[in-house]
Structure formats: structure tokens, C-alpha cells
Amino acid sequence: MTMLKYFNDNDLVRIYNDTPREWRDALRIAGANLKEKKYITDEYINEIIKNVETNGAYIVIVPGVVMPHALATGEGVLGTAISFTKFNEPVSFEKGDAEKEGKLFFTLAAKDDKQHLENIQNLMELLMIDGMTEALSDIKTQEDFVEVMNKFESTAT
């Protein structure tokens, strides 16, 4: 199963028309889906925020793509999952630095280091597919997401 199908089949896709006021709000919104499904608690989201405050915008893995996560052994991880959240406008993590903005948020939670690394590897494979980040950046609705999923599913080998 591809990552897009995983997101869709597990109801782990959220598309927001409203842009959060600031990155902390974006991280809370991006984590809400995993929290609702009892994969994480508020402690995990707070840990991600604290890590960014301490270490900078390390979770912006490439311009436009954010991978919120904290340690696998951290507080508030109840299960293993990845969710996808898309905002219509980029969220800035460092004012004036377009390299530190993102619209696509892939929030990771894992119960152990092995699962955490597998999540990251699977996500990297998805993002390396030619045209994937552009296609996901352009979606506006859940139906658009399904269209992108079907398009890339049909081209997968």
C-alpha cells in the first residue's frame, strides 16, 4: 500500500482552508488528527513545539514540507501512525525565510526507534516521487487528494 492510500484508508488526511496565525498553531492543528485517533496526546504535540523552540525549524525537511515529530520514546506517544495535513498558505517557521515555510505537514508518531525510522523512510520515498509535492501542494479538497492518490497509484510499479 502506498503512503497516500494509507493516509486515505485510515482517515489521516486533513485539508484546511484557514491558515494558522503562527507555526505553533499549525503544529497543534497538524497533530489533532493523531490525537483524536489516540496515537498521541497533547504532551507529544507540546514536545514537538518545545523542540522547535529549542532547535529551530529542523522539522521543515525541504521548503514546503514539514515533518513534525519528537522522540519515539517521548511522552505522549500511544501508537504508530503518520497523518497528512495541508494548509492553503505556507506557514512560516522563521520570519522572512522562505526555506523555512511549509504547506504540507506529515506528523509522525512511533512507539519505538525502529518504527520511527521506517516512518521517515516511507515518507521520504513518497516525497521523492517526481511531482508528488507539487501535486499535494495544489490540492484543495479531499476529492483532489483522492485524484492525486489515484493518479500516482496508477503510475506505481
Secondary structure, 3 states (H helix, E strand, C coil): CCHHHHHHHCCCEEEECCCCCCHHHHHHHHHHHHHHCCCECHHHHHHHHHHHHHHCCCCEEECEEECCCCCCCCCCECCCEEEEEEEEEEEECCCCCHHHEEEEEEEEECCCHHHHHHHHHHHHHHHCCCCHHHHHHHCCCHHHHHHHHHHHHHHCC
